[in-house]
């Protein structure tokens, strides 16, 4: 009986987190679109953060445009 109860409880936890019982996003189309944009932007910003952390986003001396590094 205990195994059956634990199995059902575990199944309900997995189903709730995957969006089967409780939906992952809102039912309102405008709010759902906003939530999906926020989710995709968070994943897209990982590359920018990685480059910023390792200073890869700095201009190099090989660029065809002149960049002034000091205060003008």
N, CA and C of each residue as an Amber inpcrd file, in Angstrom:
protein
   216
   0.8180000  -1.1850000   0.0000000   0.0000000   0.0000000   0.0000000
   0.8730000   1.2650000   0.0000000   1.9670000   1.2010000   0.7500000
   2.8670000   2.3480000   0.8230000   3.5180000   2.6150000  -0.5350000
   3.9010000   1.5330000  -1.2360000   4.5300000   1.7060000  -2.5540000
   3.5530000   2.3150000  -3.5540000   2.2960000   1.9030000  -3.4830000
   1.2930000   2.4620000  -4.3760000   1.0920000   3.9480000  -4.0930000
   0.9990000   4.3190000  -2.8250000   0.8310000   5.7240000  -2.4660000
   2.0310000   6.5640000  -2.8960000   3.2320000   6.0690000  -2.6500000
   4.4310000   6.8100000  -3.0640000   4.5230000   6.9160000  -4.5840000
   4.1440000   5.8530000  -5.2740000   4.1520000   5.8910000  -6.7330000
   3.1720000   6.9150000  -7.2830000   1.9630000   6.9560000  -6.7030000
   0.9740000   7.9520000  -7.1370000   1.4360000   9.3750000  -6.8100000
   2.0160000   9.5690000  -5.6360000   2.5040000  10.8980000  -5.2570000
   3.6350000  11.3450000  -6.1850000   4.5310000  10.4310000  -6.4960000
   5.6280000  10.7640000  -7.4050000   5.1020000  11.0720000  -8.7980000
   4.1390000  10.2870000  -9.2690000   3.5360000  10.5370000 -10.5790000
   2.8400000  11.8860000 -10.6470000   2.1610000  12.2710000  -9.5710000
   1.4990000  13.5830000  -9.5370000   2.5140000  14.7200000  -9.5440000
   3.6410000  14.5390000  -8.8460000   4.6800000  15.5750000  -8.8550000
   5.2630000  15.7390000 -10.2490000   5.5510000  14.6360000 -10.9170000
   6.1180000  14.7030000 -12.2660000   5.1120000  15.3090000 -13.2330000
   3.8510000  14.9150000 -13.1250000   2.8300000  15.4500000 -14.0230000
   2.6130000  16.9410000 -13.7980000   2.6950000  17.3970000 -12.5580000
   2.4730000  18.8150000 -12.2770000   3.6200000  19.6720000 -12.7960000
   4.8320000  19.1740000 -12.7570000   5.9680000  19.9780000 -13.2090000
   6.1200000  19.9690000 -14.7190000   5.5430000  18.9930000 -15.3930000
   5.6850000  18.9360000 -16.8460000   4.5670000  19.6800000 -17.5640000
   3.5750000  20.1950000 -16.8460000   2.5070000  20.9590000 -17.4670000
   1.3030000  20.1180000 -17.8260000   1.2080000  18.8960000 -17.3480000
   0.0560000  18.0510000 -17.6620000  -1.1710000  18.4800000 -16.8610000
  -1.0310000  18.5930000 -15.5580000  -2.1740000  18.9510000 -14.7040000
  -2.2830000  20.4670000 -14.5920000  -1.2250000  21.1080000 -14.1950000
  -1.1810000  22.5690000 -14.1270000  -0.4380000  23.0730000 -15.3550000
  -1.0600000  23.9390000 -16.1610000  -0.3840000  24.4080000 -17.3660000
   0.8670000  25.2260000 -17.0260000   1.8810000  25.0910000 -17.8620000
   3.1370000  25.7920000 -17.6230000   3.0070000  27.2840000 -17.9270000
   2.1540000  27.6370000 -18.8890000   1.9910000  29.0310000 -19.2780000
   0.5310000  29.4430000 -19.1290000   0.2750000  30.7040000 -19.1390000
  -1.0650000  31.2500000 -18.9430000  -1.9730000  30.9060000 -20.1200000
  -3.2780000  30.9200000 -19.8840000  -4.2500000  30.6630000 -20.9420000
  -4.5380000  31.8890000 -21.7850000  -4.2470000  33.0690000 -21.2530000
  -4.4580000  34.3100000 -21.9900000  -3.3860000  34.4300000 -23.0730000
  -3.7830000  34.6120000 -24.3540000  -2.7780000  34.6330000 -25.4310000
  -1.7420000  35.7440000 -25.2960000  -2.1460000  36.9280000 -24.8620000
  -1.1600000  38.0150000 -24.7590000  -0.1760000  37.7490000 -23.6340000
  -0.6870000  37.2720000 -22.5060000   0.2060000  36.9650000 -21.3810000
   1.1040000  35.7760000 -21.7000000   0.5630000  34.7540000 -22.3870000
   1.3610000  33.5910000 -22.7600000   2.4850000  33.9870000 -23.7150000
   2.1780000  34.8850000 -24.6670000   3.2130000  35.3630000 -25.5830000
   4.3130000  36.0850000 -24.8210000   3.9390000  36.9040000 -23.8580000
   4.9330000  37.6260000 -23.0500000   5.7930000  36.6440000 -22.2500000
   5.1800000  35.6170000 -21.6760000   5.9440000  34.6160000 -20.9200000
   6.9080000  33.8550000 -21.8260000   6.4600000  33.4990000 -23.0230000
   7.3460000  32.7850000 -23.9510000   8.5030000  33.6620000 -24.4170000
   8.2380000  34.9490000 -24.6180000   9.3230000  35.8650000 -25.0110000
  10.3440000  35.9780000 -23.8880000   9.8620000  36.1060000 -22.6410000
  10.7910000  36.1900000 -21.5140000  11.6260000  34.9260000 -21.3930000
  11.0000000  33.7740000 -21.5990000  11.7370000  32.5110000 -21.5070000
  12.7970000  32.4210000 -22.5950000  12.4390000  32.7630000 -23.8230000
  13.4120000  32.6560000 -24.9130000  14.5130000  33.6990000 -24.7800000
  14.1870000  34.8900000 -24.2860000  15.2160000  35.9170000 -24.1130000
  16.2120000  35.5230000 -23.0290000  15.7510000  34.8650000 -21.9780000
  16.6670000  34.4280000 -20.9360000  17.6640000  33.4230000 -21.4730000
  17.2060000  32.4960000 -22.3090000  18.1170000  31.5130000 -22.8720000
  19.0380000  32.1420000 -23.9130000  18.5500000  33.1570000 -24.6020000
  19.3620000  33.7980000 -25.6260000  20.4450000  34.6800000 -25.0130000
  20.2240000  35.1780000 -23.8110000  21.1680000  36.0890000 -23.1730000
  22.3600000  35.3680000 -22.5460000  22.3390000  34.0510000 -22.5200000
  23.4480000  33.3160000 -21.9120000  24.7480000  33.5620000 -22.6740000
  24.6770000  33.5720000 -24.0060000  25.8910000  33.8100000 -24.8050000
  26.4510000  35.2060000 -24.5660000  25.5770000  36.2020000 -24.4620000
  26.0460000  37.5650000 -24.1950000  26.7190000  37.6660000 -22.8350000
  26.1380000  37.0190000 -21.8380000  26.7500000  37.0390000 -20.5050000
  28.0980000  36.3350000 -20.5080000  28.2090000  35.2220000 -21.2360000
  29.4690000  34.4830000 -21.3130000  30.5460000  35.3560000 -21.9490000
  30.2370000  36.0330000 -23.0410000  31.2150000  36.9040000 -23.7000000
  31.5720000  38.0880000 -22.8090000  30.6260000  38.6320000 -22.0930000
  30.8970000  39.7550000 -21.2130000  31.7840000  39.3300000 -20.0510000
  31.5760000  38.1090000 -19.5370000  32.3780000  37.6190000 -18.4210000
  33.8230000  37.4100000 -18.8320000  34.0760000  36.8640000 -20.0190000
  35.4300000  36.5830000 -20.4830000  36.0210000  37.7290000 -21.3070000
  35.3560000  38.8890000 -21.3070000  35.8190000  40.0910000 -22.0360000
  36.0010000  39.8180000 -23.5240000  35.1220000  39.0180000 -24.1040000
  35.1740000  38.7530000 -25.5340000  34.3770000  39.7770000 -26.3260000
  33.6180000  40.6200000 -25.6570000  32.8050000  41.6010000 -26.3520000
  33.5360000  42.9280000 -26.5580000  34.8050000  42.9930000 -26.2050000
  35.5750000  44.2110000 -26.3580000  36.0330000  44.3600000 -27.8090000
  36.1650000  45.5810000 -28.2900000  36.6430000  45.7570000 -29.6680000
  38.1180000  45.3730000 -29.7860000  38.4700000  44.7510000 -30.8930000
  39.8520000  44.3590000 -31.1320000  40.5500000  45.4340000 -31.9570000
  41.8570000  45.3100000 -32.1150000  42.6160000  46.2600000 -32.9250000
  42.5120000  45.9370000 -34.4030000  41.9070000  44.8090000 -34.7280000
  41.7780000  44.3970000 -36.1260000  40.5010000  44.9170000 -36.7750000
  39.6920000  45.6550000 -36.0680000  38.4460000  46.1450000 -36.6460000
  38.7490000  47.2720000 -37.6280000  37.9450000  47.3920000 -38.6870000
  38.1960000  48.4780000 -39.6470000  37.7940000  49.8480000 -39.1100000
  37.0650000  49.8950000 -38.0050000  36.6240000  51.1670000 -37.4380000
  37.5600000  51.5760000 -36.3130000  37.8760000  52.8350000 -36.2590000
  38.7340000  53.3390000 -35.1990000  37.9010000  53.5010000 -33.9370000
  38.4000000  52.9960000 -32.8300000  37.7180000  53.1890000 -31.5560000
  38.6910000  53.8660000 -30.6130000  38.2010000  54.8760000 -29.9300000
  39.0300000  55.6140000 -29.0000000  38.7930000  55.0220000 -27.6070000
  39.8370000  54.6350000 -26.9230000  39.6910000  54.0010000 -25.6260000
  39.6830000  54.9450000 -24.4600000  40.0120000  56.1890000 -24.6750000
  40.0960000  57.1380000 -23.5590000  38.8930000  58.0450000 -23.4880000
  38.9970000  59.0380000 -22.6600000  37.9140000  60.0180000 -22.5090000
  38.1220000  61.1080000 -23.5430000  37.0640000  61.4060000 -24.2590000
  37.1760000  62.4120000 -25.3250000  36.8440000  63.7780000 -24.7760000
